[in-house]
């Protein structure tokens, strides 16, 4: 029985065989081109979703007149009943998210005592509470904008919504402007 010359050679790995296949077909440059294309795509995607730098005017207000003119410009095409419906919608949304947050935070001790829930479930409830509170504040902020009839800053909103004995302390560089 005669042995073939190939029997003496060790077996090639899959990677080497695949590399050889692409090299023989002349497609190795396509693999590098595809990886370069993918890297460029990921870079472009990362640039688009990168958060913008924090705008300090967003806290204190972007408009010199307090946003009154901009609000009037935006609301010019809306009737009073449409504005009222928008206001009621934001207030309803605020209430729904407040109740969802309340249920989430109350479910934590009840679940731990009576149902022996896992830590992951507790973390999920905490995340639901934080998400609900964020959305409730957002909805209340938009309702406040309609109440005031202006696009004021978040600082103005917080000073009008917080109890009068609480203060928001801005850094000195922001107060002097």
C-alpha positions in Angstrom: 0.0 0.0 0.0 1.6 3.2 -1.1 1.2 6.4 1.0 0.3 9.7 -0.5 2.5 12.6 -0.1 -0.3 14.4 1.7 -0.4 11.9 4.5 3.0 13.0 5.8 2.0 16.7 6.1 0.3 17.8 9.3 -3.4 18.9 9.1 -3.9 22.6 8.5 -6.1 24.6 10.8 -9.4 25.9 9.6 -8.1 29.5 9.8 -5.2 28.7 7.5 -7.4 26.8 5.1 -9.8 29.8 5.0 -6.9 32.2 4.6 -5.6 30.1 1.7 -9.0 30.0 0.1 -9.3 33.8 0.2 -5.8 34.2 -1.0 -6.2 31.9 -3.9 -9.5 33.5 -4.9 -7.9 36.9 -4.6 -10.5 38.1 -2.1 -8.2 38.8 0.9 -8.3 42.5 0.1 -12.2 42.3 0.3 -11.9 41.0 3.9 -9.7 43.9 4.9 -12.0 46.3 3.0 -15.0 44.9 4.8 -13.4 45.3 8.2 -12.4 48.9 7.4 -15.9 49.6 6.2 -17.3 48.2 9.5 -14.9 50.2 11.6 -15.8 53.4 9.7 -19.5 52.6 10.2 -19.1 52.1 14.0 -17.1 55.3 14.2 -19.8 57.3 12.4 -22.5 55.7 14.5 -20.6 56.6 17.7 -20.2 60.2 16.6 -23.9 60.5 16.0 -25.0 59.1 19.3 -22.3 60.9 21.4 -24.0 63.2 23.8 -23.4 66.9 23.2 -21.6 69.0 25.8 -23.9 70.3 28.6 -25.3 73.6 27.7 -25.3 75.9 30.7 -28.0 78.0 29.2 -30.4 75.0 29.4 -30.5 75.3 33.2 -31.0 79.1 33.5 -32.9 79.7 30.2 -31.8 80.2 26.6 -33.8 83.3 25.9 -33.3 86.9 27.1 -37.0 87.5 27.4 -37.6 84.3 29.3 -38.9 82.4 26.3 -42.1 84.4 26.0 -41.7 85.3 22.3 -40.6 81.8 21.3 -43.6 80.3 23.1 -46.0 82.7 21.4 -44.4 81.9 18.0 -44.8 78.1 18.7 -48.4 78.4 20.0 -49.6 80.8 17.3 -50.9 77.9 15.2 -52.7 76.4 18.2 -56.1 77.3 19.6 -56.7 77.8 23.3 -58.6 74.5 23.5 -55.6 72.7 21.9 -53.2 74.3 24.4 -55.6 73.3 27.2 -55.7 69.7 25.9 -51.9 69.7 25.7 -51.7 70.9 29.3 -54.2 68.3 30.5 -52.3 65.6 28.6 -49.0 66.5 30.3 -50.7 66.6 33.7 -52.2 63.2 33.2 -48.9 61.8 32.1 -47.3 63.3 35.2 -49.9 61.6 37.4 -49.5 58.2 35.7 -45.7 58.3 36.1 -45.9 59.4 39.7 -48.3 56.5 40.5 -46.1 54.1 38.6 -43.1 55.2 40.6 -45.0 55.0 43.9 -46.1 51.4 43.1 -42.5 50.5 42.1 -41.1 51.9 45.4 -43.8 50.3 47.5 -43.4 46.9 45.8 -39.8 46.7 47.0 -40.4 46.1 50.7 -43.7 44.2 50.1 -41.9 41.9 47.7 -38.9 41.4 50.0 -41.1 40.5 53.0 -43.9 38.5 51.5 -42.6 37.1 48.1 -38.8 36.8 48.6 -38.0 38.5 45.4 -34.4 38.4 44.0 -31.9 41.3 44.0 -32.2 41.6 40.3 -35.9 42.2 40.6 -35.3 44.8 43.3 -32.8 46.6 41.0 -35.4 46.5 38.3 -38.0 48.1 40.6 -35.5 50.8 41.5 -34.8 51.4 37.8 -38.5 51.6 37.2 -38.9 54.1 40.0 -36.1 56.3 38.7 -37.4 56.1 35.2 -40.9 57.0 36.4 -39.7 59.9 38.4 -37.6 61.3 35.5 -40.6 61.1 33.2 -42.9 62.6 35.8 -40.6 65.6 36.2 -40.3 65.9 32.4 -44.1 65.9 32.0 -44.5 68.4 34.8 -41.9 70.7 33.3 -43.8 70.7 30.0 -47.1 71.4 31.8 -45.3 74.2 33.6 -44.2 75.7 30.3 -47.8 75.8 29.1 -48.9 77.3 32.5 -46.3 80.0 32.3 -46.7 80.7 28.6 -43.0 80.8 28.1 -40.0 78.5 27.5 -38.2 79.2 30.8 -35.1 77.4 32.1 -35.1 74.4 34.4 -33.8 76.5 37.2 -36.9 78.7 37.0 -39.1 75.6 37.0 -37.4 74.2 40.0 -37.6 77.4 42.0 -41.3 77.7 41.2 -42.1 74.0 42.1 -39.9 73.5 45.2 -41.1 74.7 48.6 -40.2 78.3 49.3 -37.7 77.4 52.1 -35.6 75.3 49.7 -32.9 76.8 47.7 -31.0 75.8 44.5 -27.5 77.0 45.0 -25.8 77.9 41.7 -22.0 78.2 41.5 -20.9 81.8 41.9 -19.9 82.1 38.2 -23.5 81.5 37.2 -25.0 83.8 39.8 -23.0 86.9 38.8 -24.2 86.9 35.2 
